[in-house]
Amino acid sequence: MSRRFALASALVVLCSHVFSAGSADAAGMTVYCPMSEDDCGAVLKAFKDDTGIEAQFVRIGAGEILARIRAEKANPQAGLWLAGAADNFIQAAGEGLLAAHKAVGIDKVDPRYTDKEARWTPISLSPIVFAYSQQVLDEIGAKPPTSWKAFADPAFKDSVALAHPASSGTAYVALASTVQLLGEEPAFTLMKEIDKNVVQYTRSGIAPSRMVANNEIALAMAYTQDIEAALAQGYPVGYSFPEEGTGFEVNAAAAIANAPEEQAKGASAFLDWVLTEKGQAAIGATFRGPIVPGYKNPDARIDLSNVKMIDYDFTWAGENRARLLERYENDVRHKADAK
């Protein structure tokens, strides 16, 4: 079956560009952000509108952000890491790459979702969801997935796109979820079976769901906000949740250690702001679930109230991230294969 990958390729190119929220100047803050360019820009614009603080952002995958901050440790080029699964931040904190800051309002957040040493700040919750193209499913004679194991069904040969967990927070949460749900050996056996159906690995976690929206492939894994965004744009994306239960992302933000003084001040101000009512509204407008109870996006189409969540241990996921990624590289697919 012929498939077009122009959209995914365009997203990869886009990730290397720099965008700004307002007209950033020399005193502005530079932000590394793995959300979509629209979401990064919208949140930072809301921050500027409320505080007057300018910011510019570089849009790259969460795994790539960690690698960049690590490479720039001696000379940080950004002040804030905005968004990404907490496991990435736990690993970064363990390497001394993040600056501790106890955000104003953190006491309103469930302690299960916080870092006791305040090296990162939780900003939202996002479950993993399966995305599918009904058009492609009809073409190949397959049904929508209702289990993690469905992705290994031979019916989906060359009809699955996934992000690589080394560069994508979305993909790593999916990997860690299956390990916690099934056990490590069964999970990696499943991943190797799924690999037989994968036609493309991407560096961006958003790209596979965009390929589904464009009817390029049948199946992908995504965060619910990515599917909400596609639905809001008019794409007929189907979605389902695994009957075994799904994992979720505790989305976080953090100040980068040893950043220049003005950058550090901007980062601290953002961490204080993001847990305010206006900050949570700005995050909620991206269709991510609030970390502070009380906000609900009235435009959301996916009802999360009945979604079966696993008892996802994001601390374990962060502490074991390097090990699981090394095994994924050795046993399943090298990150160099991601496009």
C-alpha positions in Angstrom: 0.0 0.0 0.0 1.4 3.4 -0.9 1.8 5.9 1.9 2.8 9.6 1.9 5.2 10.8 4.5 5.5 14.4 3.6 3.8 15.7 6.7 6.1 13.7 9.1 9.1 14.9 7.1 7.9 18.5 7.4 7.6 18.2 11.2 11.1 16.9 11.5 12.4 20.0 9.6 10.2 22.2 11.7 11.7 20.9 14.9 15.1 22.5 14.1 13.7 26.0 13.8 13.4 28.7 16.5 10.2 30.5 17.2 9.4 33.4 19.6 6.6 34.3 21.9 6.5 38.1 21.5 9.7 39.8 20.2 12.4 38.3 22.4 15.4 40.5 23.1 18.8 39.9 24.7 17.2 39.9 28.1 14.6 37.4 27.1 14.4 33.8 28.2 15.2 30.9 25.9 13.0 27.8 26.4 13.4 24.2 25.2 10.0 22.8 24.5 8.8 19.5 23.0 5.1 20.4 22.6 3.8 21.5 19.2 5.0 24.8 18.0 1.5 26.2 18.4 1.2 25.0 22.0 4.7 26.2 23.0 4.0 29.6 21.5 0.5 29.9 23.1 1.7 29.1 26.6 4.6 31.4 26.4 2.5 34.2 25.0 0.0 33.8 27.9 3.0 34.0 30.2 4.2 37.2 28.6 0.8 38.7 28.6 0.4 38.1 32.3 4.0 38.9 33.5 5.6 40.9 30.7 8.5 38.5 30.5 9.7 37.8 27.0 10.6 34.3 25.8 11.7 32.5 22.7 11.6 28.7 22.2 13.4 25.9 20.4 11.0 23.1 19.6 12.7 19.7 19.8 11.7 16.3 21.3 12.0 15.7 25.0 14.8 13.1 24.7 16.7 15.5 22.5 16.2 18.3 25.1 17.9 16.2 27.7 20.8 15.4 25.4 21.2 19.1 24.5 21.1 20.3 28.2 23.7 17.6 29.0 25.9 18.7 26.2 25.6 22.4 27.2 26.1 21.7 30.9 29.3 23.9 31.1 27.6 26.7 29.2 23.8 26.6 29.3 22.1 28.2 26.4 18.5 28.2 27.8 16.9 28.9 31.1 13.7 26.8 31.1 12.8 23.3 30.0 9.0 23.5 29.3 7.0 20.3 29.1 7.9 16.6 28.8 7.3 13.5 30.8 8.6 13.6 34.4 10.8 10.6 33.8 13.0 12.8 31.6 13.3 15.4 34.3 14.0 12.7 37.0 16.9 11.5 34.9 18.1 15.1 34.3 17.8 15.9 38.0 19.9 12.8 38.8 22.6 14.2 36.6 22.6 17.6 38.3 21.3 19.3 35.2 18.3 21.1 36.9 18.1 23.9 39.4 15.8 23.4 42.4 12.9 25.9 42.8 9.9 25.4 45.0 7.1 26.8 42.9 4.4 29.0 44.4 1.3 26.9 44.5 3.0 23.5 44.6 1.2 22.7 47.9 -2.1 22.4 45.9 -0.7 19.6 43.8 -1.1 15.9 44.8 2.3 15.0 46.4 2.4 11.8 44.3 3.1 14.0 41.3 5.8 16.2 42.8 9.6 16.1 43.3 10.5 16.3 47.0 13.6 18.2 46.2 11.7 20.6 43.9 14.1 20.1 41.0 11.1 20.0 38.6 7.6 21.3 38.7 4.6 19.2 37.5 2.3 21.2 35.1 -0.3 18.7 33.7 -1.4 15.1 33.3 -1.8 13.3 29.9 -2.8 9.7 29.2 -1.6 7.6 26.3 -4.3 6.9 23.7 -4.3 4.8 20.5 -5.0 6.8 17.3 -6.3 5.1 14.2 -7.4 6.0 10.6 -10.7 4.4 9.9 -10.1 4.8 6.2 -6.8 2.8 6.3 -8.4 0.2 8.6 -11.1 -0.3 6.0 -8.5 -0.6 3.3 -6.6 -3.4 5.1 -9.7 -5.0 6.7 -8.7 -4.5 10.3 -10.5 -3.3 13.4 -9.6 -0.5 15.8 -7.1 -1.5 18.5 -8.3 -2.2 22.0 -5.2 -3.7 23.5 -1.4 -3.0 23.5 -1.0 -6.4 21.9 -3.1 -5.3 18.9 -0.1 -3.4 17.5 1.6 -6.7 16.9 -1.3 -8.1 14.8 0.1 -9.1 11.3 -3.0 -7.4 9.9 -1.2 -4.1 10.5 2.0 -5.0 8.6 3.6 -1.7 7.3 0.6 0.2 8.8 2.0 1.4 12.1 4.1 4.5 12.8 5.8 5.1 16.2 8.1 7.6 17.7 11.4 6.4 19.1 11.5 6.4 22.9 15.1 7.8 22.9 13.9 11.0 21.4 10.2 11.1 22.3 8.6 11.4 25.7 5.4 10.0 24.3 7.1 6.9 23.1 9.1 6.4 26.3 5.9 6.6 28.5 4.3 4.0 26.2 7.4 1.8 26.6 7.5 2.2 30.4 3.8 1.6 30.6 4.0 -1.8 28.8 6.9 -2.8 31.0 5.1 -1.9 34.2 1.9 -3.6 32.9 3.2 -6.8 31.4 6.6 -7.2 33.0 9.9 -6.4 31.3 10.5 -9.7 29.3 6.9 -9.9 27.9 7.0 -6.2 27.1 10.2 -6.4 25.1 8.9 -9.5 23.3 5.8 -7.5 22.4 7.9 -4.5 21.2 9.9 -6.8 18.9 6.7 -8.2 17.4 5.3 -4.6 17.0 8.5 -3.6 15.3 7.7 -6.0 12.4 4.6 -3.8 11.6 6.3 -0.4 12.0 6.8 1.3 8.6 8.5 4.4 10.2 10.0 5.5 13.5 9.9 9.3 14.1 11.9 11.5 16.4 8.8 13.5 17.3 6.0 12.1 19.4 3.4 14.1 17.6 4.4 13.0 14.1 2.8 9.5 14.1 -0.6 10.8 15.1 -0.3 13.4 12.3 0.4 10.6 9.9 -2.8 8.9 11.1 -4.7 12.2 10.6 -3.4 12.3 7.1 -4.5 8.7 6.4 -0.8 7.7 5.8 -0.8 4.8 8.3 -3.4 2.9 10.3 -2.2 3.1 13.9 -0.1 5.2 16.2 0.2 6.0 19.9 -0.2 9.5 21.2 -1.1 11.7 24.1 -4.8 12.6 24.3 -3.9 16.3 23.7 -2.5 15.4 20.3 -5.7 13.7 19.3 -7.8 16.6 20.7 -5.8 19.0 18.6 -6.3 16.9 15.4 -10.0 16.7 16.1 -10.2 20.4 16.7 -8.6 20.9 13.2 -11.2 18.8 11.6 -9.3 15.6 11.1 -11.4 12.4 11.4 -9.0 10.7 13.7 -10.3 7.6 15.6 -9.1 6.9 19.1 -9.4 4.1 21.6 -7.8 3.1 25.0 -6.3 -0.2 25.9 -8.5 -2.5 27.8 -5.6 -3.5 30.1 -5.2 0.1 31.1 -3.1 3.0 29.9 -0.1 4.9 31.3 0.1 8.6 31.6 2.5 11.5 31.6 3.1 13.7 34.5 4.1 16.7 32.4 6.7 18.9 34.0 8.9 22.0 33.6 12.2 22.9 35.2 14.9 25.6 35.5 18.1 24.6 33.9 21.1 24.5 36.3 23.8 27.2 36.0 21.8 29.2 33.4 22.7 33.0 33.1 21.1 35.1 35.8 18.4 36.7 33.6 17.5 33.3 32.2 17.3 31.8 35.7 15.0 34.6 36.9 12.7 34.1 34.0 12.6 30.3 34.6 11.7 30.8 38.3 9.0 33.3 37.4 7.5 30.8 34.9 7.5 27.9 37.4 5.6 30.2 39.9 3.2 31.3 37.2 2.3 27.9 35.7 0.5 26.7 38.8 -1.7 29.8 39.0 -5.2 29.9 37.6 -4.0 31.7 34.5 -1.1 29.4 34.1 -3.2 26.3 34.4 -5.8 27.7 32.0 -3.0 28.3 29.4 -1.8 24.7 29.8 -5.4 23.4 29.8 -6.0 25.3 26.5 -3.5 22.8 24.9 -5.9 20.0 25.9 -3.5 18.7 28.6 -5.2 17.8 31.9 -4.7 20.2 34.8 -2.3 19.3 37.6 -4.1 21.7 40.0 -7.7 20.6 40.4 -10.4 22.9 39.1 -9.7 23.7 35.4 -11.5 21.9 32.6 -11.3 22.7 28.9 -14.9 23.1 27.7 -13.8 22.3 24.1 -12.3 18.9 25.0 -13.9 16.0 23.1 -12.3 13.0 24.8 -14.0 12.0 28.1 -11.2 10.9 30.4 -13.6 10.1 33.4 -13.9 6.4 32.5 -10.4 5.8 31.1 -8.7 2.9 32.9 -5.4 4.1 34.2 -2.6 1.8 35.4 -0.7 2.6 38.6 2.0 4.2 36.5 5.2 4.7 38.5 6.9 7.6 36.8 9.7 7.7 39.4 10.6 4.2 38.5 10.3 5.1 34.8 12.7 8.0 35.3 15.2 6.0 37.3 15.2 3.2 34.8 15.0 5.3 31.7 18.7 5.0 30.6 18.6 1.2 31.1 15.4 0.6 29.3 16.5 2.8 26.4 19.7 1.0 26.1 17.9 -2.3 25.9 15.4 -0.9 23.3 18.4 0.2 21.2 20.0 -3.3 21.4 16.9 -5.5 21.2 14.3 -3.6 19.2 15.4 -0.6 17.1 18.3 1.9 17.0 17.5 5.6 17.4 19.5 6.3 14.3 16.6 4.7 12.4 14.2 7.4 13.5 13.4 10.0 10.8 
